[in-house]
């Protein structure tokens, strides 16, 4: 049986893991001419234009650096 102290330690570790997890916010979603969706996401203070596949990978913990993503330009021309 686990002690109350061990339970508290595991709960604190779980909370710390959630707080340290990369947060991915979808700020807009558009469709290219061929119908493919492109999402503009905010990750660690930078915006990226990503496909659904890349968005899924980001949500599962991959970093933009690991995926070799370039920050999105300020204009919306990259979404067309």
Buried (B, 14 or more C-beta within 10 A) or exposed (E): EEEEEEEEEEEEEEEEEEEEEEEBEEEEEEEEEEEEEBBBBBBEEEBBBBEEEBBEBBEEEBEBEEEEBEEBEEEEEEBE
